[in-house]
């Protein structure tokens, strides 16, 4: 008798859990595809940030090359001034 009462009460109590689980199972592939698309694409904000980072790196490389060229030019000028003519 107790067993029959438990079996009659149990389905309505688990109905919400089963429905929620069914919804989760159905929406899981959609969420997975959405996450994959998000990982595969770059948002405008990310693109802007990456472009700014690359511009700063290029400016640093240019400044380093400019300093190297200036040092080389000073060295050449000094060597030319030291040479007897």
MMTF fields as JSON, N, C-alpha, C and O atoms, coordinates in Angstrom:
{
  "mmtfVersion": "1.0.0",
  "mmtfProducer": "UNKNOWN",
  "numBonds": 339,
  "numAtoms": 340,
  "numGroups": 85,
  "numChains": 1,
  "numModels": 1,
  "chainsPerModel": [1],
  "groupsPerChain": [85],
  "chainIdList": ["A"],
  "bondAtomList": [4, 2, 8, 6, 12, 10, 16, 14, 20, 18, 24, 22, 28, 26, 32, 30, 36, 34, 40, 38, 44, 42, 48, 46, 52, 50, 56, 54, 60, 58, 64, 62, 68, 66, 72, 70, 76, 74, 80, 78, 84, 82, 88, 86, 92, 90, 96, 94, 100, 98, 104, 102, 108, 106, 112, 110, 116, 114, 120, 118, 124, 122, 128, 126, 132, 130, 136, 134, 140, 138, 144, 142, 148, 146, 152, 150, 156, 154, 160, 158, 164, 162, 168, 166, 172, 170, 176, 174, 180, 178, 184, 182, 188, 186, 192, 190, 196, 194, 200, 198, 204, 202, 208, 206, 212, 210, 216, 214, 220, 218, 224, 222, 228, 226, 232, 230, 236, 234, 240, 238, 244, 242, 248, 246, 252, 250, 256, 254, 260, 258, 264, 262, 268, 266, 272, 270, 276, 274, 280, 278, 284, 282, 288, 286, 292, 290, 296, 294, 300, 298, 304, 302, 308, 306, 312, 310, 316, 314, 320, 318, 324, 322, 328, 326, 332, 330, 336, 334],
  "bondOrderList": [1, 1, 1, 1, 1, 1, 1, 1, 1, 1, 1, 1, 1, 1, 1, 1, 1, 1, 1, 1, 1, 1, 1, 1, 1, 1, 1, 1, 1, 1, 1, 1, 1, 1, 1, 1, 1, 1, 1, 1, 1, 1, 1, 1, 1, 1, 1, 1, 1, 1, 1, 1, 1, 1, 1, 1, 1, 1, 1, 1, 1, 1, 1, 1, 1, 1, 1, 1, 1, 1, 1, 1, 1, 1, 1, 1, 1, 1, 1, 1, 1, 1, 1, 1],
  "groupList": [{"groupName": "UNK", "atomNameList": ["N", "CA", "C", "O"], "elementList": ["N", "C", "C", "O"], "formalChargeList": [0, 0, 0, 0], "bondAtomList": [1, 0, 2, 1, 3, 2], "bondOrderList": [1, 1, 2], "singleLetterCode": "X", "chemCompType": "L-PEPTIDE LINKING"}],
  "groupTypeList": [0, 0, 0, 0, 0, 0, 0, 0, 0, 0, 0, 0, 0, 0, 0, 0, 0, 0, 0, 0, 0, 0, 0, 0, 0, 0, 0, 0, 0, 0, 0, 0, 0, 0, 0, 0, 0, 0, 0, 0, 0, 0, 0, 0, 0, 0, 0, 0, 0, 0, 0, 0, 0, 0, 0, 0, 0, 0, 0, 0, 0, 0, 0, 0, 0, 0, 0, 0, 0, 0, 0, 0, 0, 0, 0, 0, 0, 0, 0, 0, 0, 0, 0, 0, 0],
  "groupIdList": [1, 2, 3, 4, 5, 6, 7, 8, 9, 10, 11, 12, 13, 14, 15, 16, 17, 18, 19, 20, 21, 22, 23, 24, 25, 26, 27, 28, 29, 30, 31, 32, 33, 34, 35, 36, 37, 38, 39, 40, 41, 42, 43, 44, 45, 46, 47, 48, 49, 50, 51, 52, 53, 54, 55, 56, 57, 58, 59, 60, 61, 62, 63, 64, 65, 66, 67, 68, 69, 70, 71, 72, 73, 74, 75, 76, 77, 78, 79, 80, 81, 82, 83, 84, 85],
  "secStructList": [7, 2, 2, 2, 2, 2, 2, 2, 2, 2, 2, 2, 2, 2, 2, 2, 2, 2, 2, 2, 2, 2, 2, 2, 2, 2, 2, 2, 2, 2, 2, 2, 2, 2, 2, 2, 2, 2, 2, 2, 1, 7, 7, 2, 2, 2, 2, 2, 2, 2, 2, 2, 2, 2, 2, 2, 2, 2, 2, 2, 2, 2, 2, 2, 2, 2, 2, 2, 2, 2, 2, 2, 2, 2, 2, 2, 2, 2, 2, 2, 2, 2, 1, 7, 7],
  "xCoordList": [0.814, 0.0, 0.864, 0.618, 1.875, 2.752, 3.476, 3.69, 3.834, 4.562, 3.695, 4.189, 2.446, 1.507, 1.319, 1.233, 1.254, 1.088, 2.312, 2.188, 3.475, 4.715, 4.765, 5.156, 4.373, 4.386, 3.373, 3.59, 2.286, 1.292, 1.741, 1.418, 2.46, 2.909, 4.177, 4.36, 5.016, 6.324, 6.262, 6.988, 5.461, 5.478, 5.196, 5.917, 4.201, 3.994, 5.172, 5.482, 5.812, 6.955, 8.163, 8.922, 8.345, 9.481, 9.185, 10.094, 7.96, 7.571, 8.37, 8.813, 8.552, 9.319, 10.776, 11.368, 11.351, 12.749, 12.926, 13.87, 12.001, 12.098, 11.896, 12.585, 10.949, 10.711, 11.932, 12.331, 12.506, 13.682, 14.862, 15.596, 15.035, 16.1, 15.87, 16.813, 14.633, 14.321, 14.631, 15.179, 14.298, 14.591, 16.101, 16.597, 16.824, 18.283, 18.896, 19.814, 18.385, 18.916, 18.642, 19.492, 17.46, 17.093, 17.903, 18.322, 18.133, 18.825, 20.345, 21.043, 20.868, 22.319, 23.019, 24.02, 22.542, 23.221, 23.208, 24.181, 22.112, 22.019, 23.038, 23.705, 23.159, 24.141, 25.569, 26.425, 25.81, 27.153, 27.526, 28.654, 26.604, 26.884, 27.1, 28.009, 26.267, 26.424, 27.779, 28.414, 28.228, 29.539, 30.652, 31.637, 30.498, 31.503, 31.609, 32.71, 30.479, 30.48, 31.135, 31.904, 30.841, 31.44, 32.953, 33.674, 33.434, 34.881, 35.521, 36.668, 34.791, 35.358, 35.35, 36.12, 34.51, 34.418, 35.011, 35.166, 35.331, 35.906, 34.909, 34.438, 34.59, 33.671, 34.391, 35.618, 33.615, 34.202, 35.112, 36.168, 34.704, 35.514, 36.856, 37.901, 36.82, 38.066, 38.932, 40.151, 38.308, 39.068, 39.733, 40.893, 39.003, 39.576, 40.744, 41.785, 40.559, 41.621, 42.859, 43.983, 42.645, 43.778, 44.475, 45.703, 43.71, 44.311, 45.128, 46.231, 44.592, 45.333, 46.618, 47.651, 46.562, 47.753, 48.804, 49.99, 48.364, 49.299, 49.901, 51.082, 49.101, 49.634, 50.698, 51.729, 50.443, 51.447, 52.726, 53.82, 52.605, 53.807, 54.578, 55.808, 53.848, 54.516, 55.214, 56.337, 54.562, 55.193, 56.457, 57.455, 56.428, 57.622, 58.74, 59.899, 58.398, 59.419, 60.002, 61.211, 59.134, 59.606, 60.524, 61.56, 60.143, 60.959, 62.312, 63.339, 62.319, 63.569, 64.472, 65.676, 63.88, 64.651, 65.177, 66.309, 64.359, 64.781, 65.959, 66.92, 65.89, 67.003, 68.27, 69.364, 68.116, 69.268, 69.893, 71.117, 69.066, 69.575, 70.273, 71.306, 69.711, 70.341, 71.698, 72.658, 71.786, 73.077, 74.086, 75.246, 73.641, 74.528, 75.003, 76.173, 74.105, 74.468, 75.474, 76.433, 75.263, 76.223, 77.585, 78.619, 77.585, 78.839, 79.563, 80.775, 78.82, 79.443, 79.997, 81.092, 79.237, 79.706, 80.958, 81.887, 81.005, 82.166, 83.372, 84.479, 83.148, 84.241, 84.749, 85.954, 83.861, 84.266, 85.064, 86.008, 84.692, 85.399, 86.778, 87.708, 86.922, 88.207, 89.204, 90.414, 88.7, 89.587, 90.38, 89.818, 91.672, 92.441, 92.174, 91.96, 92.19, 91.939, 93.139, 93.107],
  "yCoordList": [-1.182, 0.0, 1.254, 2.182, 1.283, 2.447, 2.612, 3.722, 1.495, 1.535, 2.133, 2.907, 1.791, 2.306, 3.805, 4.551, 4.247, 5.68, 6.46, 7.548, 5.905, 6.568, 6.655, 7.685, 5.584, 5.573, 6.552, 7.081, 6.803, 7.767, 9.212, 10.101, 9.438, 10.793, 11.178, 12.351, 10.251, 10.509, 11.171, 12.143, 10.719, 11.337, 12.839, 13.563, 13.338, 14.795, 15.574, 16.682, 14.989, 15.673, 15.695, 16.663, 14.663, 14.587, 15.197, 15.355, 15.532, 16.071, 17.308, 17.437, 18.2, 19.417, 19.113, 19.717, 18.191, 17.811, 17.18, 17.492, 16.287, 15.625, 16.605, 16.528, 17.534, 18.529, 19.435, 19.76, 19.83, 20.712, 19.98, 20.566, 18.72, 17.925, 17.757, 17.837, 17.526, 17.394, 18.686, 18.646, 19.815, 21.113, 21.31, 21.772, 20.965, 21.087, 20.221, 20.647, 19.009, 18.092, 18.625, 18.521, 19.194, 19.723, 20.974, 21.137, 21.853, 23.112, 22.976, 23.893, 21.87, 21.685, 21.816, 22.528, 21.168, 21.322, 22.76, 23.22, 23.465, 24.861, 25.71, 26.554, 25.495, 26.233, 25.901, 26.782, 24.633, 24.213, 24.865, 25.333, 24.903, 25.541, 27.033, 27.616, 27.643, 29.074, 29.386, 30.371, 28.572, 28.779, 28.579, 29.318, 27.581, 27.34, 28.513, 28.899, 29.08, 30.256, 31.42, 32.164, 31.589, 32.675, 32.54, 33.53, 31.322, 31.096, 31.289, 31.727, 30.967, 31.011, 32.41, 32.691, 33.286, 34.628, 35.647, 35.392, 36.786, 37.87, 39.02, 39.478, 39.481, 40.608, 41.885, 41.924, 42.913, 44.193, 44.743, 45.305, 44.582, 45.052, 44.326, 44.948, 43.01, 42.231, 42.631, 42.742, 42.847, 43.24, 44.599, 44.788, 45.54, 46.864, 46.758, 47.386, 45.965, 45.796, 45.157, 45.589, 44.132, 43.475, 44.413, 44.416, 45.212, 46.161, 47.218, 47.564, 47.727, 48.707, 48.117, 48.787, 46.878, 46.202, 46.061, 46.299, 45.675, 45.511, 46.858, 46.927, 47.92, 49.248, 49.683, 50.237, 49.431, 49.781, 48.989, 49.534, 47.724, 46.909, 47.422, 47.477, 47.795, 48.321, 49.637, 49.867, 50.506, 51.764, 51.509, 52.208, 50.529, 50.189, 49.691, 50.062, 48.853, 48.361, 49.505, 49.561, 50.425, 51.572, 52.468, 52.92, 52.722, 53.567, 52.904, 53.581, 51.615, 50.893, 50.971, 51.201, 50.779, 50.863, 52.278, 52.456, 53.29, 54.684, 54.988, 55.639, 54.519, 54.752, 54.058, 54.615, 52.828, 52.107, 52.848, 52.943, 53.366, 54.106, 55.394, 55.763, 56.076, 57.3, 56.997, 57.736, 55.912, 55.529, 55.208, 55.614, 54.485, 54.125, 55.38, 55.482, 56.321, 57.564, 58.365, 58.909, 58.441, 59.156, 58.467, 59.133, 57.13, 56.382, 56.646, 56.859, 56.632, 56.909, 58.32, 58.54, 59.287, 60.689, 60.816, 61.528, 60.143, 60.201, 59.557, 60.092, 58.4, 57.723, 58.561, 58.597, 59.229, 60.101, 61.295, 61.732, 61.825, 62.982, 62.576, 63.383, 61.332, 60.857, 60.514, 60.513, 60.225, 59.831, 61.033, 62.105, 60.849, 61.939, 61.982, 60.946, 63.171, 63.31, 63.77, 63.941],
  "zCoordList": [0.0, 0.0, 0.0, -0.771, 0.866, 0.903, -0.434, -0.922, -0.989, -2.255, -3.368, -4.188, -3.399, -4.391, -4.201, -5.177, -2.954, -2.68, -3.146, -3.709, -2.912, -3.336, -4.856, -5.405, -5.538, -6.997, -7.575, -8.666, -6.88, -7.356, -7.116, -7.904, -6.064, -5.714, -6.49, -6.818, -6.775, -7.384, -8.775, -8.982, -9.721, -11.058, -11.084, -11.771, -10.381, -10.418, -9.817, -10.255, -8.826, -8.213, -9.146, -9.147, -9.922, -10.836, -12.199, -13.014, -12.45, -13.75, -14.13, -15.271, -13.197, -13.465, -13.766, -14.661, -13.03, -13.254, -14.628, -15.355, -14.972, -16.27, -17.41, -18.427, -17.248, -18.291, -18.44, -19.557, -17.352, -17.398, -18.05, -18.845, -17.714, -18.306, -19.798, -20.585, -20.191, -21.618, -22.358, -23.46, -21.784, -22.407, -22.514, -23.542, -21.47, -21.488, -22.581, -23.282, -22.718, -23.734, -25.134, -26.018, -25.338, -26.652, -26.985, -28.131, -26.024, -26.304, -26.285, -26.717, -25.802, -25.72, -27.078, -27.162, -28.137, -29.433, -29.94, -30.538, -29.704, -30.14, -29.391, -29.99, -28.107, -27.308, -27.746, -27.823, -28.03, -28.449, -29.767, -29.926, -30.712, -32.006, -31.814, -32.403, -30.993, -30.723, -30.11, -30.488, -29.178, -28.556, -29.566, -29.567, -30.427, -31.467, -32.422, -32.814, -32.797, -33.671, -32.962, -33.571, -31.685, -30.915, -30.858, -30.985, -30.669, -30.626, -31.993, -32.084, -33.055, -34.407, -34.993, -35.912, -34.494, -35.061, -34.103, -32.909, -34.647, -33.857, -33.811, -34.852, -32.623, -32.502, -32.928, -33.016, -33.188, -33.604, -32.514, -32.805, -31.263, -30.142, -30.107, -29.919, -30.289, -30.305, -31.494, -31.367, -32.641, -33.832, -33.62, -33.986, -33.031, -32.759, -31.781, -31.97, -30.747, -29.745, -30.372, -30.12, -31.188, -31.847, -32.814, -32.894, -33.55, -34.501, -33.753, -34.175, -32.654, -31.858, -31.307, -31.284, -30.865, -30.345, -31.448, -31.219, -32.635, -33.745, -34.166, -34.506, -34.144, -34.47, -33.466, -33.847, -32.179, -31.161, -31.354, -31.209, -31.677, -31.914, -33.13, -33.116, -34.177, -35.375, -35.053, -35.504, -34.278, -33.889, -33.072, -33.249, -32.193, -31.402, -32.312, -32.13, -33.288, -34.224, -35.041, -35.263, -35.492, -36.275, -35.451, -35.94, -34.2, -33.326, -33.063, -33.048, -32.859, -32.62, -33.857, -33.742, -35.031, -36.27, -36.49, -36.94, -36.176, -36.326, -35.392, -35.802, -34.139, -33.205, -33.687, -33.597, -34.204, -34.726, -35.909, -36.008, -36.792, -37.951, -37.512, -38.071, -36.511, -36.008, -35.381, -35.598, -34.603, -34.024, -35.114, -35.041, -36.112, -37.219, -37.958, -38.324, -38.172, -38.86, -38.025, -38.572, -36.709, -35.854, -35.88, -35.924, -35.854, -35.902, -37.224, -37.241, -38.32, -39.619, -39.682, -40.199, -39.151, -39.152, -38.305, -38.687, -37.168, -36.281, -36.975, -36.927, -37.624, -38.324, -39.492, -39.744, -40.202, -41.311, -40.812, -41.471, -39.651, -39.113, -38.604, -38.629, -38.142, -37.636, -38.749, -38.522, -39.935, -41.031, -41.547, -41.772, -41.729, -42.331, -43.842, -44.47, -44.405, -45.844, -46.556, -47.774]
}
